Amino acid sequence: MNSSQQLISIIMPMKNAAHWIEECLDSILNQSYSIWELIAINDHSTDNTSTMLEGYSKIDGRIKLYQNSGNGIIDALNTALNYTRGDWITRMDADDIMPKDKLEVLVATLDWNEKVVATGKVKYFSSTRISQGYLEYEAWLNDRVTENDHWDWIYRECIVSSANWLAHRKNVNFEKNLYPEDYALTFYWFSNKVKILGSNQITHLWREHRQRTSRNSEDYQQASFFKLKINQFLKLTKVQERPLVVMGKNQKSQLTIELLKNQHVDYLHIHSENIDQFEKVDRPQVLIAVFPKDEEKRLIQELMTSKKLKMGQDWWWL
């Protein structure tokens, strides 16, 4: 089949998105790649989101609306997947915007390779000031694309933004109740040795606003991220025969240690007061729960190198 004939299924959960849904849908309708279907799932909205979507579906038959068979984002995403007809899946969030050539760029990056996930760079936008933390995360995500080193950073943060990827449907899995679901999806790719390819073009415009689910749900707070990442580390990466070191003395290290204790995992806690003990540990796996300024970061990297430990294989930033 010619690549221009491939159907892309866009899955989109939505809840109380009336303020933004028109701008979102217009950006999808304006895509330069036109062979797509939008499977929008109404997750029990109490505003007129559903009515607005119905109006668009009457104008363009590629837009289809269904009700969530369960409750919440994961159920909505899985409901959407059940209705898709295409082999190639991407996600959209109802408050965001697609650049005009998003699908075309992701298609070109993926080149219909079933073993690859395509992504691109992101840009936050808002009617108010965007916090420094979000701007730093934007820059960090875009650095991963530039450096092509996503898997080295898998235990730091979610390495691909929630609605900025294109993949074959066999590489799309949302496990029930496993939040944050976007981060969990990247671990699914990691465990299945899927390659991530990134375009240097901006392929997603990420709206920042106070009503975002990630701001207001416990499923997206730091404790949830750490529970997911530490459990995945123990499942996918921890080598039983090698000692585990947790480095740092802060809230992140305490979260990590608490999770390890709950699973009865042995570890050595290294921080500035007992750093000399690290030299005595043979072939450790190291979780570094600090992310300091450049000079201290360089010193930590040199320490890892001095013990012949490689980032992404032997040690990871948390």
N, C-alpha and C positions, 0 to 999 in steps of 0.2 A: 504494500500500500504506500502511495506517495505520502510524504510527511505532511503535506498541506491538507490531506484528507483525514488526519487523525483528530478525533473528538477529545476535547479536554473537558472534564467534569469539574466544575467549581462547586465545592461544598461550603455552605455558609450558615452557621448558627446565628440566630438573631433574637434579641430580647430587648424590648423597649428602646429601639434604635431609631425612632421616628425623626429625631433631630438630624440624623446623619444619613439615613438610608437612601435618599434621593441622590445625593452626591456620590455615594458608593456605587449605586446602580448605574448612574450615568457613566462613571469611569469604566465599568464593565462593558456597557453597550458601545463605548468608543474604542474598544480594543482593536488594534491593527490586525490581530489574529482573530478571525471571526467564527471559527468552528469550535464552539463551546456550548455547554449547557450550564445553567446555574441552578443548583439544587439548594434552595433556601429553606431552612427549618425554623419555624416559629416556636421558640422555647417559652410558651405561656406568657407572651407579652400582655401588658395591661394598657398599653397605649395603642395608637393606630398603625403600628409597624406593619402588621399583617395586611391591613386594608391598602396601605400604600404599595406593598409588594404585589398584591393582587392586581392593582391598576397597571403596573408595569408588565405583569405576565400576560395581560390582555393585549398589550401593544406588541410584545415580542414573545413568541412561543418558546424561545430558548430558556426563558425564565420560568421556573416551576416552584410552587410553594406547597410545603407539607407541614403538618403539625408534628412536634416532637412526640415520639412514642414513649418517652420516659421523661426525665427531668434533668436539666443541666446541660453543660456544654458537651460532655463526652457522649451522653445519650443522643444529643442533637447531631453530633458529627457522625455517629454510627447509623442513625436514622438516615442521614443524607447519603452515606455510602450505599445503603441498601437500595436507593433509588437511582444511583448513577448508572449510566449506560457506557461511559468511556473507560478505556483502560488506563488513561492518564489523569491523575487527580491533582488538584491544587486546592488550597483552602483560602477563603476570604473572610475577613471580619467585617461586620456590617457598619462599623464606624470608621473604616479606613478607606483609602483611595488607591486604585491601580493607576500607575503611569500608563500612558496610552499604548506603549509597546511592551508592557510587562509580559504577557503571555508569549509574544513573539521572541523576546529575549530569552526567556526561560526555555522555550522550545529549542532555540539555537544552542543554548548551553548544554542542554540534556542530550540533544541529537537522538532522541528516542531510544536511549540506552537504558534497558531495564535494571541494570546494576548501579545506576547513578541517580542521585537526587540533585536537582538544579536549584540554585538560589541566586541571590544578587545582593546588592547593597540596599540599605534602608535609610529613611530620613523621617524624623519626627516633625510634626507640625501641630500647631495649636493656636487658638485665639487668645491664649494667655502665655505667660512666660513658661518656657520649658526648663525644668530643674537641671542642675548640673549633673546629677546622677543619671538621668535619662540620656543626656547628651554624651556622657562618658560611655554608657552602654551602647548607644548608636555607633560611636567611634570604635568601640571594641568589636562589635559585630562586623563592621566594615573592614577592620584589620584582619579578621579571620578570612574574609574573602580575598583580600590582597595577598596575605601570606599563605593561603591555601593550607592551613594547619588546624582545621576544625577539631580533629580528634585529639590533638595534644591538649586541648582546653576543655574537654568534655565534662570534667568534674568541677569546672569553675562556674559556668553559667550555661543557660540554654544557648547553643551555638548557632541556631537558625531561628529567626523570628517566626512567630506562630503562623502567619499567613504569607510567607515569602518563600515558597518552595513548589516544585513540580516533581512528581514521582509516579512510577508505575503503581497501579493499585495493589500489587503484591507487597509493596513497601509502605503501605499505609495501614496503620493499626492503632486503634485507640482502646487501650485496655480499660475496662469498666472500673471506675472509682480510683484510677491511678493518676493523681494530679501532682504537679502541673502537667496537663496533657501534652502541651507542646514540647516540654523538656523530655517527657517520657517517650515521645515519638522519636526524638533524636537517639535515645538509648536503644530503641528498637532497631534503628538503622545501624548503630554501632555494633550491636550484637550480631547482626546479619551481614557485617562487613560491607555495607553499602558505601560507595564513594560519593563524596559531596563535591560538586563542581560549582564554582561561583562566577558570576559575571560582575565586572567592575561597574556596570551601569546600575543606577538606582531602580529597583524593581518593586519597591513597596513604600507607600507613604503612610506612616503610622501616626494616627491621631492621638494626641495626649489630652485627656480631659478627666475631670474628677469622678465621672460615673464609670470609668473603666473597671471591668470585673477584676483585673489584676490588682487594682488599687483597693478593692473593697471586700474581697473574699479571702477567707483564711486559707483556701486551697493554693493561694499564690504568694503567701508570705514566706519569710526566710526559713522558718522551721519546716515548711512543706518541701521546699527545695532541698534542704539538707537531708531530710528523711529519704527523699527519692534518690539523691546522688550517692549517699553513703550505702544505701541498700543495693544500688546498682553496682557500685564499686566492689562490694563484697561478693556479689553474684557473678560479675563479668570479669573482674580484673585482679582481685586479691589472689595471691599465690600462697597457699597454706604454709609452704616450707620457708617463706621469707618473713622476717620480722616486719611489723608495721609500725611506722613512726608517724605521730601527729605533731606537727611543728607549729608553734604559735601559742600565745597566751591571751586570748580574747574571747568574745562571744561565739565566734565561729568555731574555735577549737573546742569550747565547752559543749556546743551542740554536737560536734563530731564525737567527742568522747562519750557523751551521754548515749548516743545511738550505738556506739561500739559496745559499751557496757551492757546495754539492753539485749544485745545479741551475744554476749559473753565472748567477745573477740579480744584477744590479747593485743596490747599496744604499748608503745613507749612514748611518753609525752616529753617533747624537747622544746625548750624555750630559752630565752637569753641567759637565764640564771644557771642552766645546766647544759649549755651547748656543747661543752667538752665531751659529754657522754656520747654524742652523735658519732664521734670519730671511732668509737669502739664497736659500733653496730655493723655487722657484716651483711652486705647485699640487701639493704632494707628497701621496702616500698614506702614512699614518703608522701603524706598528704600535708600540704603547706597551707595552713588556715589563715595566713596573713597575706596581704597584697600591698606591700609597702611602696614608698616612693622609689624612683628609679635607682638611686645609688644603693639603697639597702637591698633592692630587688636584685641588682647586679651581684652584690656580695653573696646572696643566697644562691643564685645561679652558679657562681664560682665554687661555692661549697659543694653543691651537687656534682659539678664537673670533677672536682678534686677526688670524689669517691667513685668516679666513673659511672655516675647515674645520669640517665638521659630522660629529659622531659617527655611526657607522653608514654613512656615505657616503664620508668622506675619512679618518677615523681610527678606530682600534679599540683597546680594551684587550686585551692578551694575558694 
